[in-house]
Amino acid sequence: MNSQADAASQQIKGWVSGQNPTLRYATLGFLMGLVFPLFSTLIESWNRFSVISFDYILRVQSETPLLWVIDLAPVVLGLFAAFMGIKQKKIAGIISTLRQTIKTQTGELVQANRRLADILQSMGDLVIILDKKGWIKEVNIAVVKSFGLEETDLIDQPVSILFGVEDHKRISSNSPVDMFDFGFQKHIEGTYQTRYGHSICLETTVTNILNSLGKVEGVVCVSHDISDRKKREEMLEKSRKAYESLFEASPIPIIVDQDNGIVFHNREIENTLGFSADQIQSKTLEEFIHPDDRETALNGHSKVESGVQNNGKPVFRIITPDGETRWLEVRSTSMTWNDRPALLSFIIDITDRHKMELEIQESEKQYRGLVQSINTIVMKVDNQFRFTFLNKFGQEFFGYSEEEVLGLSVLDTITPKRDAKGNDLRSMTRKILENPAEFTENENENIRSNGERIWVAWRNRPVFDEQNNLLEILSTGYDITERVNAENIVKQKTAQLEDSIKELNCLYGMSKLTELHGKSPQTFLQETIELIRSSLQYPELAGVKLLLKGEEYFTFGFQNSLVKISEVIYKNQTHVGTLEVHYRYDESKRSIVGFLTRETKLLQVIADRIGRALEHFALEDALKESETRYKLVFNSAPIPLLVTQDEKFCFANKQAEALFGYSREDLFSRPFIEFVYEEDRKIVFDRYQKRIRGKEAIPNYSYRILNRLGEVRWVEIISIPLAWNNRPATLSFQMDITDRLESEKKIREQNQILEQVHSQMTDELEQARLAQLTLLPAKIPKLQNIRVARRYEPITHIGGDFYDLFNEKDRLGILVGDVTGHGIPAALLSFLFLTTFKNHQQNGSKPDEIINRTNTMLAGNLPQGKYASMFYCSYHQSERILRFSSAGHPPAILLRPNTGELIYLKTGGMVVGMFKDPMLPFETREIELQPGDKVLIYTDGIIEISDKQNKMQEPEIFEEFLSTQMQIPIEKLLDKIYRYCLSVTGFEGFDDDITMIGLEIF
């Protein structure tokens, strides 16, 4: 009960205190409704009867019933107000609940909007929100970074500022009726210009924003950057076209074979097989192969197609439509064609080569048979004098079998260390290898297997390769042992006769003078005067001098003397020299003057013999010169040689007969112009006439001839006038250049293809370079009291170095990195590292945190052995603090001109991308910068340079150079460093990419 009373008391207090004003007013109204009729009745009773009593009050009420209605109205109204107050309390509770619900949902909606905004800002794709007229209402950070525009430049601007007018029309319309007639979503693809001056290709998905009534309120555009994909597609298309042109233009037949059938081929195969394209596609490979070769060819074909390596070059025959058999060499490799195993084959027609090889084999058999049958030593040695061949006669002569000597050196078998005279034969053998042309003929002592010494006269012919390197030596030998022994006996007998018959010395000596033995005139004359002195009675006192056409010859130890005799030498009755004999006086030989008188006639005979010998030498030289020229030009010429006189050929060598296909008699019987191709006859005949008449004509030109088979062949002619049998004629060298012209044509075609490929590769590299530059900052950020400079020099079109500059409020971020390797592979990795770093770079993050996030993203996802070094720093302008972190990168250098200090900015940390959990964690350090300070951030291409002697630069030298350049502005400092490094290399360029970023504080 007490609780009920307390509750009622509290309720009343609530009414009175106004906690529930509606119920309070209702209660007061009810009380007034009870009191008001009493007062009104009392007043009415007083007015009418001037007395107040209960009887009069009832009377007044009974006489005026309307008063009951008027008096009871406040009561009714009070009851109604009380009833409505109760309802209002319930409604107020409902409203309070609704307000709380709305407040809660509004908070959740705000949080959801914030989360949505965060998601939009973190998305890598570009997100643009438009109203229904196509005006920009909101963009994410990707739009700002991609287009290089600030958010304030885009908000409340038409979307055409980014996408262009045409795409604006496709996205929105001013008429709500036909707006978004393409449906709920639409995909738009286009190329757009950024503020940086380069283009990006975007694929945009347009989605309607609908209100609760299903009406369009706006548009969401989500754009994905497909620039790299487009470039790859374009590069692939260009590559495909290039390879297709190479494939079709190839002079070598190419086929793709699958399931024993040709599924693809180039045009050249049609010429080789002799079938049309339709016929080739309708046949199997087996149908083209000669029946005798099918099993072997198809077995090898199956092995290669199944992946078995075949190092050989299969050769088989085919049958052309006209029944001709041709030999083909096939070089094949397995491949995948339409996701199934196939065989790629390059086919070379070797019919002519095969015929030639058969002819060579037959010729070699005949040659070997001839070599084995002759009674002459025939042997071949390589460039180390090891036996590669010895014929049967040689084997029998030296007493070795061919198996015993093959691979052995002649120095260990048939050549003794020294001959009987003591000459070093092994030294002579080495000289033959060093200069074989000087030893085409030689005679030396050899040794048989039983130790017997014999003499052999050798003729050697060296064989060289295209680079003039000695390959082998072919030698033929003749046994001259009996002749050498006979000569030795003659020499011994001669010496005995000279010793026993002193008086015949002069006569015998003169007979020796007439035997020239192929000696030069100078050698002959010198030996002659020595012989004269030895033939005199007192040779120890005599000296001989010969004066001949300004040349002088003396015996050893010659001295002029007053005692002398002299004779004049005549050649063809012309005085050409003087022969003198001088004697030193000796008391013991007083009769010397009388002896001189007796020797005068001997000297006259000798002078006459010298004159005749000189005439003989001159005649012999002329004959040798004529004979050599004749043999060289006419008999040994490796090219066709012709003499033309009276408009006919009057001489032709064997090569000329082979060129025209006619015998000499046929060539001489017809005018030479009939052998010339009809279209070239006029110019050839005109030039021939000019030479015959002694006029100037082009000596070297090309024209066509007709051989005996009716074939047209191109020849290159070198023609000069000469006298043949004392009458005018022309001598011409004519070389068949048909094959050379065809080869040159093919080479030109191949060069054109190579030039196209080179041009394409150059274009692709240039496109890659431009693509790399788009990732690098287009402009240098400008901040108050800070100056930034940069220098980027890749060694090729593109490189593995990368950098970036970030400007956020009063903070400047600088990134410099270096990827392992050079060229395109390194550039692709630099794209990946730089993009990943940008995606994880957040304002306010410490440098080591950004590098660590980048490493976590890339480690384990890179090719083996690939990584990058990085140096990242951020300069806070308000604090003048530089915070920095390094990942295996060369330390930055702080230059302080005010104090002359040079400080290295180092931190711990390994390279990025190698280990997910590096052993040396990344760390951030900081340093306060002062006005005038300069910070140099660089890649290792600056410090790891070598001079011309391949000696690497010492760090102390580089530091000394920097200490002398502290006072110059940062831009000039980077130029100075670049020129300094270039001078170290001798201005021959660098072996690594070079990147420098400089920061100067004011």
C-alpha positions, 0 to 999 in steps of 0.5 A: 500500500505504501508503495502505491501511495508513494507512486501516486504521490510521485505521479501527483508531484509529477503533474504539479512539477510539470513533468507531464503538463498535459495531465496537469492541465487536464486535472485542473480543468476537471476541478474547475468544471466542478467548481465553476457551476457552483459559482455561476449558480451562486452569482445568478441566484444573488442577481435574481433573488438577492439571497443565497441558499440551497433552495434558490440555487436549485431553483435557478438551475431548474429554471435555466437548464442551459447553465447545466450544459455551460457549467459541465462543459469544462468538466467534459473538456477536462476529461477529454484533455486527460484522455488525450494526455494519456495518449500523448505520453504513449506517442511521446515514448514512440517518438523518443524511440524513433529518435533514438533509432534514427540517431543510431542509424545515422551514426552507422550511415556516417561510419559506412560513408566513411568506410566507403570513402576510405575504400574508394580512396584506397582503390587502385582503379579510378572512381568518379561520381557524377550527378545525372548531368555528368558533373563531377561530385567526387573522385578518389586519389587514383584519379588525381595521381593518374591525371595529375590534377588537383581534386579542387580542379575537378569537383563541380566540373563536367566529366568532359574535362577528363574523358572528352565531349564524346564520352561525356555524351555517352555517360550522361544526357540533359534529358531525363527521358532518354538518359542511360538508354544503354541500360544499367551498365555500360563499358567505355574504352578510350585513350586520354591525355594527362597533365603530364603530357602522356596518354593513358588508356582506360576501360570505364564501367558506368553504373547508374545511381537510383533513388528510392523511387527507382529514378536516376540520381547520378552515375558511378564511373570506375576506370581501370588503367589498361595502358600496359595491356594495350601496349602489350597487345600492340607489341604482340600484334607488331611482333606477329606481323614481323614474324609472319613477314619473315616467315613468308619472305624466307628463302628457305622452305618452312613447314609445320607438320602434324599427324604426318600431314602439312598443316602450315607452310610458306610460299617457298615450299611450293617451289621446292616440292613443285606442288600448289598450295592446295595440293600440299594441304591435301596431301600427307608428308609421306606422299612427297617422300621417295618410297625408299626413304619413307621408313627412315624419314618418318621414323626420325620425324616421329622421334623429333615430334615426340621430343627426342633430341636429334642432332643429325640433319636427315636427308631424303628424296622427294618426287616432284610432279614431273617425276624428278627426284630431288634431295632435301636436307631437313632440320626439325624441332618439336613444337606445339601447334593448336595445343597439340604436338607438331614439328617445325622443319626447315628444308634445304634443297641439296640436290646439286650439292649431293651430285657434287659430293658423289662426283667428289667421292668418285674423283677421290677414289680415282685420285687415291688409286692413282696416288697408291699406284705411283712410285713416289712418296706422297704424304699429308701432314696437318699444321702440327706436322702429324701424319694424316696420309702416307701412300703405299710406296711411302710406307714401303720406303720408310718401313712403316705401316699407315696405322703406325704413323697416322697421328704421329709427328714426322719429327718422331718418325722419318726426320732425324734431329740432325743430318750428316752435316750437322744441320738442325732438321727440326729447326728447319721443320718449324720454319716450314710451318711458320712460312711454308711458301718459302719451302715449296722445294727442299732436299734433306736427309731422312731416316727409315724405321731401321735407322738407315739414312736416306736423302729425299727431294721434297715438293710441298704444297700448303693448304690454307683456310679462308682466314689464311690459316695453315690447314695441312701440307701435301708433300711428294718426295723422290729418293735422291740418295744415289745422286747425293752420294755421287755428288759427294764423290765428285766433290771429293775427287774434285778437291783431290784434283785441285790439291794435286794440280795447282796450275789448273786452278784458274782454268777449273775455276773459270769452268765453275764460273760458267755454271751459274746454278740459278744464282743471282748476279750479285751472288755470282759476282761476289763468288767470282772475285773470291774464286779469282783470289783463290786461283792466284799464286799468292792469294794471301797477298792478293785482293780483288775488286770489281767495279760494275755500274756504280756497284763495288765488290771486294774480297775479304780484307781488301786493301788498295795497292800500287801493285795491281793489274786491271781489265775492262769488262764489256757486255754486248760490246759496251764498257760496263765495269773494271776488274782489278787485282791488288798485291801487297808488297812482300820481300820474300816474293820478289818475283811477284811482278813477273808473275803479274805479267803471266796472270794478265792473260788469265785476268783478260779471260776472266773479264771476258767470261764475266761479260758473257755471264752478265749477258747470260743473266740479262737474257735469262731474266728476260726469258724467265720474266716472259715465261713466268708471265705467260704461265701465270696469265695463260696456263695458271689463271683460275678464271676464263682468259681470252684474246680477241683479234679481228673480231674473233677469239684467237686464244682461250684457256680451259676455264674459258672453254668451260664458261662457254661450253665450247671447244677452242676450235668452236670459239675461234670459228665464229665472231665473238659477238655471237656468244654475247646475249643479244641485248648486250651486243651493241655496248660490248662491240662498241667498247671492243672497237674503242680498245682496238683503235686505241681510244679510252674505254671502260675496262671493267663492266658486266654483261650476259653471254649464251653458253652451249646449253642456251643458258644466260650467264652473267660475266664480269669482264676486265679487258685491256689492249695488247699486241698479239703477233705484232697486231692490235688485240684485246686481252680479257679476263671474264668471271662468271658472276651469276651465282654471286649476283643471285647470292647478293640478291638474297643477301639484299633481301635478307638485309632488308628483313634484318633492317625491318627487324632492327627498326621494329626493335628500335621502335619497341625500345623507344616505346619502352623508354617512353613508358618508363619515363611516364612512371618517373616524375614529369616535374620536380616538386617546388617547395619553399627554401628547397631546391631539387635536381635530378640526373637519369642516364640509362646505358641503353634505351631503358634501364634498371634504375628508378626514382620518384619524388613525393610532395605532400603539404610540407613534406618532400619524399625522395625514392632512388632504386636500382634493380639487378641487371640492365635493359628491358628485363631490368626495366620491367622489374623497375616498373614493378618495384616503383608501382608497388612502392607507390601503392604502399606509400602513405602519408605519415608513414616512416621510411622503413615501414614503407620499404618493409611493406614493399618487401613483404609484397614482392619477396617470393614473387620475383624471378630467382636472383632478382632484387632491388636496392632502395634509398627512401627519405622524407624531408619535413620542412617545418622541422628541418628534419630528414628521415631516411632508410636504406635497403642495401643501397649506397649511402646518401652523402650530406655535404656541409659547405659551411663546415666542410664536412662530408657525412654518409647517411647509412642505415641497416637493411637488406635488399628488397624482394629477396627475403620476406623476413630479412636478417637485417631489419630495415630502420629509420634514422634522422638528421637535422639539416641546416641552410646551405646543406646539400644531400646527394642520393645516387645509384652504384653506377656513380661509384663503381666505375673503372678507368681504361686499365679496368682499375676501379675508382678509389672512394677517397678520390671521389670524396676528395673531388666532392669536397672541392665542389661543395659551394656550387649549386645543386644542379651544377654539382650533378653535372660536375659529378657526371662529367667527372665520372665520364672522364674517369672512364676515358670518355668511353661511356659507363657499364651501369645505369646512372641516377642522381637526385640532389637536395639543397636547403636554403 
